[in-house]
């Protein structure tokens, strides 16, 4: 083997404190790069090909899969896990030499950094112990906070103020030793060395906080956190709210008893020096599209140049930042052929005629029926396109509300969507406060400065925030949602910190009706007691009711029993695997930005006019401009499902159908059985408003006839007189509300209504 030949010629420099030869590490790693093939039939070694593609893209970070390294040479894998501080720099040097040889340049002009990931074992944060210190480990969790980028000194240049002699000191484990006297033998002046900052070298450094995954938290415990230090191109790679798997060196550092003294405590604090960050939401395909050029990206996404220009400046900048971060790290660790195969699989799915039905069947396959609800949630997952008009931003995120009786799978649906969403948070209305949803100010335990911590909605930026038990949320927490669901921002002014945070998130909420059972005689607003101003911000509102029916109940029972039978896996099998569906959703959201065609625009205008005309004869508002904006977002989501760059008339027709299904469930006036958007917009239907106006006129006429001249009329007598001549029963509450509007002419005192003097 190549490794045997190289090892014979290797030098015998050893890693300090071990019998491990540097030459052996170099030779074995070189053999891995030149010889490893993932499949025996591959013509080109995988990592040699990846290195060539990485250098062609102008990148400096090179990913190495730990499972591949272990399969090729288990001894080399154990060395890098046990001695990462020594072996990783050796890997960097060998990669730079190999890349320089391929390009025909000097190794100093070709710097490559190795990023090892996918170790054999991924640890839980709370299981880290002193045995892991100075070892290469892998942990998973969610990033909760990232600091600003700070300069970390890697090299300090000192100059003597007497003889101008220059001396270089390197950063050693976070410490730079300042020489106390001039190293020049002919000078030896004490305390004359001064640091020259513009000749020193600094690297970007960032502190991150990572929290345990909810699934890793034992019963009755609170989540543990760990500090991470990211450097160079790893800075700003992960953002708060990202679910990541981090590989790095676990380190311990002493804590000073007093900042002014060198004395240390016996208890050390720990942190992780990050080597690799892998986002868990999707495979990184966008970096390849970026490297291939904008025209290739348009072709791969099926988008025309007009579609790519439709995104707003803020979204374009964010997309470029995401692509740049992914391209800088190459998180997918896939060759061009593998990426092309993955894209071909995506476009093959998009081209299938039944892609819509297959996607809907793959969303929560264990939940029976609810096809239209699943299709509406699919539209929310894919989302519309955000746009920037002069001075205003139009949201592309779709908000959905599920209202219904207990036991109709509302919480399960939220759980499925949360797992499929590229990013997002899951929270409960009863346990959520206003600051927990938005942002709160806390004191950093290390710097003692006031810092802004992100809440669930900010952490769900560009994702989906799932809120269960929405009806049980406090009024203070609910009031914070008005700005988020329309303007997509959160304004904070606390403890001297004034900021506007992005919360470009879709909200998926579920609510139970008052009394835990939906009353069909009342409107949706009366059933769940939510303010109309908040209800109107939901694009789709679905009612999930538990109606007794023998045939339906038997089918549902048969389906539930099948989930617990020996063939449970086959019963709940989805047409599209969940991981592939997640990747497909993330790819569609990143690469496809559809625009409206003339036919689609005409179909939208006709559909909106028809919806308005439904209530015109009865003087009922059956649609508002918000419904038109919702139709546009739903139509764009329909096009994204098929990876198209244009919205067709067929997309508009399906969006109108989904909107009508939701409106027929949530916007029906119980009195008339007709769609009335006033119920959602104001909480009062047009029929109720007409009845109140008639009641007011009848009360005024009765009081003028019977309470004239200062004579009083008892409230009970007035109520009986009204009910005697009214076709609809009038309650005492409704009568008192009418008298409140007439208080400028009549007064109610002691149960007697009389005219004012």
C-alpha atoms as one frame of an Amber mdcrd trajectory, in Angstrom:
protein
   0.000   0.000   0.000   0.950   3.634  -0.383   0.792   4.062   3.407   3.467
   1.352   3.937   5.888   3.000   1.485   5.371   6.405   3.052   5.718   5.073
   6.575   9.104   3.538   5.799  10.411   6.951   4.760   8.687   8.877   7.545
  10.716  10.884  10.028  10.683   9.977  13.702   9.411  13.184  15.273   6.976
  12.275  18.050   3.957  14.040  19.503   4.833  15.317  22.965   3.997  12.846
  25.739   3.218   9.967  23.368   5.007   7.377  21.252   3.033   8.554  18.213
   5.239   9.492  15.278   4.288  12.543  13.244   5.502  10.790  10.112   3.148
   7.866  10.679   0.184  10.223  11.001   1.205  12.039   7.822   1.679   8.873
   5.792  -1.558   7.233   6.914  -3.603  10.382   6.276  -2.025  10.884   2.839
  -2.945   7.317   1.987  -6.522   7.967   3.108  -6.873  10.983   0.793  -5.337
   9.180  -2.192  -6.949   5.764  -1.759 -10.351   5.956  -0.037 -13.304   5.090
  -2.258 -16.822   5.046  -0.840 -17.829   2.502  -3.469 -15.280   0.008  -4.869
 -16.411   0.731  -8.421 -15.622   4.475  -8.139 -12.915   5.484 -10.598 -11.676
   8.501  -8.641 -10.855   8.519  -4.893 -13.608  10.443  -3.127 -11.518  12.898
  -1.098  -9.053  13.596  -3.867 -12.007  14.561  -6.069 -13.588  16.628  -3.262
 -10.309  18.458  -2.717 -10.087  19.396  -6.393 -13.693  20.640  -6.432 -13.154
  22.594  -3.201 -10.099  24.376  -4.560 -11.945  25.110  -7.813 -14.622  26.903
  -5.761 -11.938  28.873  -3.905 -12.766  27.405  -0.490 -10.356  26.750   2.363
 -12.273  24.286   4.536 -12.252  20.584   3.713 -14.772  18.210   5.275 -13.710
  14.727   6.357 -16.344  12.202   7.361 -15.218  10.449  10.544 -17.028   7.243
   9.543 -15.014   7.130   6.307 -11.777   7.688   8.211 -12.614   4.889  10.665
 -13.581   2.483   7.878 -10.281   3.105   6.063  -7.938   3.199   9.069  -9.380
   2.663  12.560  -5.988   3.400  14.161  -5.783   6.808  12.486  -9.354   7.513
  13.603  -8.485   6.709  17.237  -5.434   8.970  17.026  -7.410  11.970  15.806
 -10.107  11.457  18.469  -7.537  11.056  21.284  -4.997  13.692  20.199  -6.957
  16.241  18.126  -4.819  19.249  19.097  -1.777  17.574  17.539  -3.238  15.518
  14.674  -5.639  18.078  13.170  -2.791  20.543  12.381  -0.931  17.621  10.775
  -3.996  16.938   8.615  -4.076  20.615   7.643  -0.445  20.530   6.568  -0.863
  17.376   4.514  -4.015  18.697   2.813  -2.215  21.934   1.939   0.685  19.946
   0.479  -1.610  17.688  -1.571  -3.638  20.660  -2.849  -0.437  22.544  -3.729
   0.810  19.496  -5.635  -2.454  19.271  -7.585  -2.335  22.976  -8.458   1.426
  23.233  -8.933   1.930  26.000  -6.354   3.876  26.370  -3.087   2.145  24.882
   0.020   2.280  28.256   1.777   0.107  29.692  -1.000  -2.476  26.926  -0.642
  -3.855  26.825   2.920  -6.459  24.117   3.597  -8.132  23.429   6.957  -9.571
  20.010   7.772 -13.085  19.844   9.271 -13.804  16.420  10.771 -17.441  15.495
  11.445 -19.787  12.512  11.794 -17.898  10.751  14.567 -18.801   7.263  15.677
 -20.556   8.569  18.792 -22.561  11.771  19.296 -22.655  12.630  22.985 -25.391
  14.275  25.009 -24.352  17.594  26.566 -25.122  16.456  30.110 -22.956  13.327
  29.629 -19.728  15.264  29.048 -17.212  14.482  31.810 -13.502  15.108  32.614
 -12.500  12.024  30.579 -13.533  13.934  27.430 -11.215  16.903  28.066  -8.777
  17.484  25.182 -10.595  14.835  23.113 -12.447  15.281  19.822 -16.164  14.917
  20.584 -19.464  15.472  18.823 -22.594  16.902  20.465 -25.989  17.928  19.126
 -28.429  20.584  20.274 -29.903  23.960  19.415 -28.023  27.259  19.247 -29.673
  29.732  21.614 -27.313  32.706  21.464 -24.383  33.978  19.417 -22.119  36.847
  20.398 -20.767  39.531  18.129 -17.550  38.748  16.262 -14.484  39.583  18.367
 -10.800  39.671  17.263  -8.683  36.827  18.636  -4.955  37.453  18.498  -2.989
  34.653  16.863   0.386  36.384  16.544   1.802  39.371  18.445   4.736  41.422
  17.199   6.724  43.338  19.843   9.274  46.097  19.117  11.892  47.428  21.482
  11.463  51.151  22.027  15.239  51.555  22.487  16.893  49.513  19.731  13.869
  48.815  17.456  14.460  45.048  17.640  11.339  43.082  16.681  10.205  39.852
  18.324   7.234  37.563  17.512   5.139  35.693  20.081   2.451  33.162  19.114
  -0.831  32.640  20.900  -0.448  29.549  23.068  -3.749  28.224  24.442  -5.285
  31.665  24.562  -2.271  33.382  26.092   0.448  35.621  24.594   3.588  36.005
  26.706   4.875  39.556  26.646   8.679  39.626  26.893   9.875  41.501  29.974
  13.202  42.495  28.400  14.537  42.972  24.915  15.756  39.679  23.342  18.538
  41.555  21.505  21.800  40.507  23.286  23.310  43.933  22.746  20.320  45.732
  24.302  18.664  43.653  27.074  16.563  46.686  28.064  13.795  45.755  30.555
  10.157  46.704  30.016  10.943  48.303  26.655   8.959  45.937  24.428   5.765
  47.397  22.992   3.178  45.538  20.889   2.723  46.778  17.324  -0.938  46.119
  16.611  -0.935  46.766  12.876   1.839  44.168  12.434   0.093  41.553  14.600
  -2.384  38.983  13.317  -5.974  38.572  14.487  -8.623  35.964  13.674 -12.385
  36.174  13.927 -13.812  34.544  17.035 -17.382  34.089  18.264 -18.958  32.702
  21.414 -22.066  30.556  21.000 -24.389  28.951  23.528 -25.904  25.582  22.690
 -28.771  23.913  24.535 -29.742  20.253  24.745 -32.299  18.764  22.428 -35.664
  18.224  24.165 -35.455  14.479  23.455 -32.203  14.236  25.445 -33.582  15.807
  28.625 -34.469  13.270  31.368 -37.776  13.477  33.187 -38.005  16.378  35.586
 -34.727  17.974  34.453 -33.973  21.330  32.870 -31.865  21.578  29.693 -28.096
  21.915  30.057 -26.027  24.330  27.995 -22.435  24.420  26.805 -20.256  27.261
  25.515 -18.778  27.002  22.029 -15.981  29.032  20.471 -16.059  29.290  16.673
 -13.207  30.772  14.680 -12.514  31.979  11.141 -15.015  30.661   8.582 -17.088
  28.957  11.303 -18.116  32.385  12.613 -21.789  33.218  11.951 -22.319  29.805
  10.368 -24.946  28.829  12.949 -27.637  31.266  13.998 -29.904  31.220  17.066
 -32.626  28.656  16.527 -30.545  26.334  14.331 -30.498  22.657  15.281 -26.877
  21.611  14.787 -24.384  18.826  15.421 -21.043  20.305  16.497 -17.676  18.534
  16.409 -14.846  20.053  18.387 -12.176  19.742  21.063 -13.502  19.738  24.624
 -11.291  21.987  26.725 -11.020  23.133  30.348  -9.681  26.492  31.443  -8.903
  27.766  34.910 -10.917  30.491  36.610  -9.012  33.242  38.393  -9.845  33.940
  42.009  -9.406  37.621  41.232  -8.998  39.145  37.772  -5.935  41.049  39.036
  -4.198  37.925  40.403  -2.706  34.875  38.667  -4.085  32.534  41.334  -6.633
  30.046  39.945  -9.551  28.183  41.488  -9.489  24.402  41.688 -12.771  24.235
  39.737 -12.342  24.719  35.993 -14.893  25.826  33.417 -15.251  23.971  30.148
 -15.981  24.921  26.559 -15.797  23.425  23.074 -13.357  24.597  20.426 -15.438
  24.100  17.282 -13.962  22.144  14.379 -17.120  21.530  12.350 -20.770  22.646
  12.404 -23.438  20.664  10.614 -26.963  22.020  10.314 -29.432  19.217  10.607
 -32.286  20.634   8.549 -31.101  19.705   5.065 -28.279  18.719   2.782 -26.355
  21.734   1.538 -27.195  21.931  -2.161 -27.388  25.695  -2.510 -23.598  26.088
  -2.251 -23.138  24.038  -5.426 -25.742  26.141  -7.234 -23.919  29.294  -6.161
 -20.591  27.952  -7.372 -22.070  26.897 -10.695 -23.292  30.429 -11.327 -26.575
  32.271 -11.255 -27.722  30.902 -14.618 -27.250  27.310 -13.460 -29.174  28.131
 -10.302 -32.067  29.435 -12.380 -32.111  26.319 -14.520 -31.893  23.977 -11.521
 -34.732  25.752  -9.769 -36.822  25.972 -12.924 -37.031  29.740 -12.472 -36.863
  32.460 -15.054 -34.619  35.532 -14.514 -37.751  37.475 -13.567 -38.481  34.992
 -10.809 -35.015  35.370  -9.349 -35.373  39.144  -9.368 -38.664  38.965  -7.480
 -37.040  38.556  -4.081 -36.587  41.586  -1.920 -33.197  43.048  -1.084 -33.293
  41.801   2.501 -34.165  38.260   1.451 -31.518  38.372  -1.280 -28.877  39.417
   1.239 -29.943  36.707   3.661 -29.920  34.119   0.881 -26.434  35.169  -0.173
 -25.269  34.975   3.443 -26.710  31.495   3.849 -25.170  30.339   0.577 -21.839
  31.890   1.452 -21.788  30.234   4.856 -22.641  26.868   3.375 -20.230  27.278
   0.467 -17.450  28.249   2.881 -17.851  25.006   4.787 -19.322  22.653   2.203
 -21.460  20.977   4.851 -22.882  18.419   2.459 -19.489  16.716   1.848 -20.893
  15.517  -1.490 -19.185  15.337  -4.842 -20.695  17.078  -7.857 -22.040  13.758
  -9.165 -23.768  13.043  -5.847 -25.297  16.526  -5.782 -26.495  16.142  -9.369
 -28.091  12.821  -8.431 -29.860  14.437  -5.486 -31.131  17.312  -7.647 -32.288
  14.847 -10.281 -34.285  13.003  -7.596 -35.910  16.285  -6.520 -36.874  17.247
 -10.068 -38.098  13.735 -10.810 -40.465  14.024  -7.859 -41.566  17.505  -8.963
 -42.252  16.267 -12.490 -44.496  13.385 -11.406 -48.190  14.143 -12.102 -49.283
  13.037  -8.608 -46.623  14.975  -6.687 -49.282  17.044  -4.860 -51.140  13.980
  -3.611 -47.929  12.184  -2.653 -46.696  15.171  -0.659 -50.021  15.455   1.158
 -50.056  11.728   1.936 -46.509  11.966   3.341 -47.475  14.675   5.837 -48.655
  12.982   9.045 -49.417   9.611   7.399 -50.642   8.094  10.681 -53.463  10.661
  10.914 -56.584   9.521   9.081 -58.241  11.740   6.431 -57.986  15.560   6.920
 -56.645  15.764   3.346 -57.529  19.435   2.849 -55.945  20.366   6.185 -52.751
  18.540   5.203 -52.688  20.311   1.832 -53.078  23.676   3.570 -50.185  22.800
   5.889 -48.091  21.785   2.884 -48.603  25.285   1.500 -47.402  26.658   4.832
 -44.264  24.477   4.734 -43.296  25.618   1.233 -44.434  29.226   1.810 -44.887
  32.140  -0.549 -42.375  34.721  -1.758 -41.647  37.806   0.336 -41.663  41.035
  -1.651 -40.467  44.571  -1.041 -42.512  47.393  -2.452 -41.341  50.985  -2.016
 -41.370  51.567   1.736 -43.257  48.404   2.677 -42.565  44.673   2.901 -45.193
  42.061   2.048 -44.825  38.811   3.916 -44.602  35.493   2.137 -45.148  33.363
   5.237 -48.508  31.613   5.648 -50.228  31.467   9.049 -52.616  28.616   9.867
 -54.987  28.132  12.825 -56.520  24.768  13.791 -59.655  24.984  15.946 -61.571
  21.983  17.160 -62.732  19.548  19.761 -60.255  17.626  21.934 -58.916  14.395
  20.489 -58.950  15.317  16.789 -55.126  15.150  16.350 -54.401  18.886  16.477
 -51.279  18.484  18.630 -50.039  15.539  16.554 -50.335  17.599  13.382 -48.282
  20.365  15.009 -45.637  17.817  15.985 -45.390  16.460  12.431 -45.043  19.937
  10.919 -42.428  20.897  13.517 -40.292  17.893  12.550 -40.606  18.615   8.832
 -39.957  22.376   9.023 -36.400  23.449   8.103 -36.231  25.319  11.407 -38.598
  26.484  14.095 -39.755  26.126  17.687 -42.580  24.256  19.392 -44.213  25.877
  22.416 -47.432  25.797  24.399 -49.674  28.792  24.942 -50.155  28.195  28.655
 -46.428  28.019  29.344 -45.418  30.932  27.116 -44.974  34.487  28.329 -44.642
  37.609  26.224 -40.852  37.814  26.674 -40.480  34.061  26.144 -42.090  34.420
  22.727 -40.269  37.588  21.668 -37.040  38.557  23.459 -35.818  39.304  26.949
 -32.850  41.057  28.523 -30.555  39.148  30.855 -27.115  39.632  32.350 -24.317
  37.603  30.815 -22.765  35.494  33.610 -19.249  35.939  32.177 -19.066  39.545
  30.972 -21.790  40.828  33.358 -23.177  42.908  30.501 -26.860  43.172  29.607
 -27.559  41.013  26.557 -30.671  40.359  24.504 -31.849  36.726  24.467 -34.093
  35.607  21.624 -37.527  34.102  22.258 -39.370  31.372  20.382 -40.588  33.613
  17.530 -37.146  35.103  16.865 -35.523  31.657  17.020 -38.080  30.523  14.410
 -37.006  33.191  11.917 -37.441  31.796   8.361 -39.140  28.744   9.842 -42.400
  27.728  11.509 -43.340  28.464  15.114 -45.855  25.897  16.378 -48.003  27.135
  19.288 -50.252  24.594  20.973 -53.115  25.607  23.293 -53.267  28.996  21.593
 -56.529  29.890  23.344 -54.908  29.555  26.794 -52.190  32.100  26.069 -52.179
  35.222  28.243 -53.389  38.504  26.770 -49.907  40.033  27.161 -48.278  37.213
  25.174 -51.033  37.263  22.555 -50.684  41.000  22.000 -47.058  40.507  20.919
 -48.206  38.394  17.966 -49.915  41.248  16.117 -46.639  42.772  14.918 -45.032
  39.394  14.252 -47.830  37.981  12.101 -48.046  40.965   9.759 -44.877  43.097
   9.936 -42.632  40.063  10.665 -40.567  42.003  13.215 -40.340  42.397  16.982
 -39.550  45.779  18.519 -37.759  45.714  21.862 -36.962  48.626  24.183 -35.699
  47.278  27.497 -32.836  48.036  29.906 -31.309  50.600  27.552 -31.403  48.183
  24.591 -33.515  49.373  21.668 -33.671  46.948  18.777 -35.910  45.586  16.046
 -35.537  41.846  15.588 -36.546  39.822  12.547 -39.303  37.274  13.144 -40.064
  36.173   9.578 -41.839  33.089  10.790 -45.019  31.264   9.884 -47.309  30.661
  12.849 -49.118  27.334  13.165 -51.467  27.455  16.143 -54.076  25.124  17.598
 -56.897  26.154  19.917 -59.679  24.427  21.829 -63.127  26.042  22.023 -64.533
  27.454  25.255 -65.887  24.606  27.354 -63.750  22.100  25.354 -66.598  21.455
  22.901 -67.335  23.462  19.756 -70.768  25.084  19.725 -72.080  25.244  16.130
 -74.619  27.904  17.196 -71.765  30.362  17.823 -69.137  31.811  15.504 -65.455
  30.835  15.600 -64.565  34.055  17.422 -67.157  33.377  20.122 -66.075  29.756
  20.432 -62.391  30.389  21.112 -62.548  33.942  22.533 -59.671  35.328  20.449
 -59.584  38.999  19.411 -60.715  39.528  15.786 -57.621  41.602  15.044 -55.511
  38.492  15.669 -57.858  36.061  13.947 -57.796  38.091  10.740 -54.027  37.576
  10.426 -54.417  33.848   9.824 -54.516  32.902   6.158 -56.294  29.594   6.771
 -58.545  28.681   9.703 -59.660  25.049   9.865 -62.357  23.565  12.081 -61.667
  19.988  13.234 -64.909  18.754  14.771 -65.702  15.417  16.374 -69.090  14.518
  14.860 -70.549  11.099  15.797 -71.142   8.927  12.723 -71.170   5.138  12.782
 -69.535   4.576   9.402 -66.828   7.184   9.970 -66.215   6.012  13.524 -65.706
   2.414  12.394 -63.195   3.464   9.715 -61.326   5.641  12.198 -61.226   2.849
  14.782 -59.938   0.382  12.172 -57.185   2.836  11.199 -56.141   3.446  14.830
 -56.083  -0.276  15.613 -53.906  -0.914  12.556 -51.302   1.504  13.950 -50.868
  -0.743  17.019 -50.894  -4.050  15.130 -47.917  -6.105  13.952 -48.053  -4.280
  10.590 -47.952  -0.841  12.197 -44.901   0.286  10.234 -46.542  -0.592   6.921
 -49.845   1.015   7.963 -48.218   4.389   8.658 -45.716   4.223   5.785 -45.415
   7.483   3.846 -45.028   7.608   0.043 -42.055   9.951   0.536 -39.559   9.363
   3.409 -39.545  12.127   6.027 -35.847  12.978   5.558 -36.212  13.277   1.786
 -39.324  15.417   2.264 -37.429  17.770   4.590 -34.650  18.129   2.053 -37.183
  18.696  -0.734 -38.959  21.442   1.227 -35.686  23.187   2.109 -34.455  22.962
  -1.486 -37.710  24.382  -2.873 -37.694  27.278  -0.398 -34.066  28.157  -1.208
 -33.925  27.687  -4.963 -37.433  28.453  -6.250 -38.955  31.939  -6.197 -41.996
  31.858  -8.525 -43.668  34.916 -10.038 -47.225  35.393 -11.257 -47.978  34.926
 -14.923 -50.618  37.025 -16.702 -53.029  34.084 -16.667 -52.520  33.560 -12.941
 -52.992  37.263 -12.213 -56.263  37.277 -14.196 -57.441  34.141 -12.376 -56.687
  35.755  -9.021 -58.580  38.917  -9.942 -61.600  36.904 -11.135 -61.588  34.702
  -8.025 -61.438  37.719  -5.722 -64.235  39.478  -7.599 -66.403  36.345  -7.402
 -65.779  36.028  -3.669 -66.749  39.678  -3.154 -69.867  39.291  -5.303 -71.136
  36.430  -3.122 -72.136  38.814  -0.355 -72.842  41.987  -2.315 -76.575  41.362
  -2.671 -76.923  40.760   1.068 -74.562  43.619   1.980 -72.146  41.116   3.527
 -68.354  41.305   3.284 -67.447  37.855   1.928 -63.791  38.682   1.127 -61.233
  41.374   1.977 -57.850  42.382   0.480 -56.205  40.162   3.073 -57.871  37.155
   1.450 -56.435  38.234  -1.924 -52.936  38.408  -0.422 -53.478  34.969   1.112
 -54.500  33.603  -2.291 -51.273  34.943  -3.806 -49.170  33.276  -1.103 -51.024
  29.974  -1.480 -50.617  30.087  -5.262 -46.864  30.677  -4.948 -46.610  27.759
  -2.516 -48.407  25.552  -5.045 -45.819  26.469  -7.676 -42.959  25.837  -5.255
 -44.206  22.306  -4.595 -43.532  21.561  -8.262 -40.244  23.532  -8.395 -41.673
  25.922 -10.979 -40.533  29.481 -11.488 -43.993  30.659 -12.583 -47.415  30.554
 -10.953 -49.970  29.043 -13.336 -53.749  29.408 -13.396 -54.068  25.819 -12.087
 -52.115  26.848  -8.978 -54.565  29.702  -8.418 -57.576  27.396  -8.793 -56.237
  25.015  -6.133 -55.421  27.953  -3.832 -58.979  29.264  -4.238 -60.348  25.808
  -3.453 -58.267  25.567  -0.248 -59.374  29.067   0.742 -63.066  28.253   0.139
 -62.790  25.050   2.196 -61.309  26.987   5.100 -63.824  29.849   4.781 -66.800
  27.497   4.624 -65.633  26.018   7.916 -64.588  29.103   9.858 -66.401  32.096
   8.310 -69.989  30.802   8.214 -72.547  32.921  10.045 -74.504  30.508  12.313
 -77.663  32.615  11.843 -77.715  32.706   8.039 -75.424  29.856   6.978 -73.594
  32.233   4.602 -69.900  33.176   4.446 -69.348  36.461   6.263 -65.764  37.693
   6.703 -66.967  40.314   9.183 -66.985  37.511  11.758 -63.213  37.148  11.447
 -62.427  40.819  10.838 -64.605  42.388  13.572 -66.037  39.499  15.565 -69.604
  40.518  14.626 -71.443  39.218  11.567 -73.414  41.475   9.232 -76.656  39.754
  10.321 -75.911  40.431  14.001 -75.061  44.035  13.198 -78.405  44.441  11.408
 -80.299  42.877  14.321 -78.568  45.185  16.785 -79.523  48.223  14.734 -83.167
  47.060  14.593 -83.182  46.390  18.346 -81.829  49.858  19.016 -84.622  51.440
  16.967 -87.311  49.325  18.707 -86.029  50.178  22.194 -85.860  53.861  21.339
 -89.436  53.828  20.000 -90.820  52.003  23.081 -89.054  54.323  25.504 -90.260
  57.429  23.671 -93.824  56.123  23.819 -93.891  54.818  27.414 -91.202  56.737
  29.281 -92.123  60.188  28.011 -92.760  62.996  30.435 -90.353  61.613  33.039
 -92.403  58.492  33.814 -90.155  55.465  34.359 -90.454  51.999  32.876 -89.167
  48.937  34.631 -86.490  46.978  32.802 -88.486  43.729  33.025 -91.570  45.374
  31.511 -89.477  46.818  28.683 -87.964  43.371  27.991 -91.416  41.720  27.916
 -92.756  44.398  25.559 -89.824  43.909  23.188 -90.177  40.122  23.100 -93.922
  40.429  22.528 -93.445  42.306  19.266 -90.031  40.904  18.147 -89.637  37.871
  15.900 -86.276  37.008  17.532 -85.878  36.532  21.274 -84.098  39.445  22.992
 -81.991  38.715  26.088 -81.470  41.057  29.014 -77.781  41.356  28.101 -78.666
  42.573  24.601 -81.172  45.055  26.039 -78.639  46.488  28.451 -76.131  46.861
  25.581 -78.753  48.820  23.606 -79.502  51.068  26.599 -75.781  51.808  26.910
 -75.854  53.302  23.415 -78.908  55.403  24.361 -77.526  56.672  27.660 -77.357
  60.244  26.359 -81.222  60.297  26.283 -82.257  57.617  28.817 -80.839  56.406
  32.100 -81.094  53.077  33.918 -81.238  53.332  37.694 -82.472  50.691  40.129
 -83.944  48.581  37.358 -86.061  51.503  36.065 -85.486  53.220  32.718 -86.398
  56.902  32.551 -85.766  59.831  30.277 -83.025  62.279  31.195 -84.165  65.758
  32.253
